[in-house]
Amino acid sequence: MLPLIDAGAGAAEGPIGAAGDWIPIFSENFNEPTLSDTRWTTCYWWDDDGCTNLGNNELQWYVPQNVTVENGHLVLTARPGEVTGFKGRRFPYTSGMVTSGRMYEERALRDRFSFTYGFVEVRARPPVGQGLWAAIWMLPSDHTSRPEIDIMEVLGHRPDVLEMHYHFGDEDSAGSEAEIEGLSGQWQTYGVDWGPEAIIWYLNGIEQWRYEDAASISDVPMYLLLNLAVGGDWPGAPDSTTKFPARFLIDSVSVWQRGRQ
């Protein structure tokens, strides 16, 4: 088991409504004035004075200036403003992201935080607006792109729809969505219970979907990512109705593993 990371007196006893004995292994409430660089990075592992995901044709360039801590919340801010990024390519927006992984130059070291099997809960409030794409997800510690567990994705033009996905193998994917009135207008607790027999998605402690093909469920260490993308093949580009700056607020991140059953 990995060493405990900031999980102690301030950590909840367990996931919302989950029975059994739970051991907290990670707890972040963003109570410090600045983001901890021992727990979080502000780009993908291929950071080069910023980063993006070209595979999705996203329109933002992630920069650390768009990651702030305010009033006990992590704030990922997207705003218009053309910048130069990868190989001189111009991006019309900047935004913010964090991961608990490690950069390429740190590849000989351990992730800031990664784990195999556990229950993740994130209390967050995604923004509304055409072209905005808030996500909470997990990737393998070995810097490969699969398997990928998407705990939560909310598209700004569908703010009442919770997207849940699992991507595995070379190009296999499974997923579901749940329509929740007021999803993006209020604080919600998004959760996933990742185990060897099933991956189960929750919203405020209520099960939303489960994946149960045990043969294809990841058993490798994974780290956390939280980001606010702008544009791309899935959400489409912002339009005149999109309000900037757009802010994805995160109140807390917690991870537990099962103890005695």
Secondary structure, DSSP 8 states (H G I E B T S, - for coil): ----BS-STTS-SSSTT--S-EEEEEEE---SSS--TTT-BSS-TT-SSSB--GGGT--EEE-GGGEEEETTEEEEEEEEEEEE-GGG-EEEEEE-EEESS--GGGTTS--SSEESSEEEEEEEE---STTEEEEEEEEETTS-S-SEEEEEEEETTSTTEEEEEEEETTTEEEEEEEE-TTTTTS-EEEEEEE-SS-EEEEETTEEEEEE--GGGS--S-EEEEEEEEE--TTT----TT--SSEEEEEEEEEEEEE---
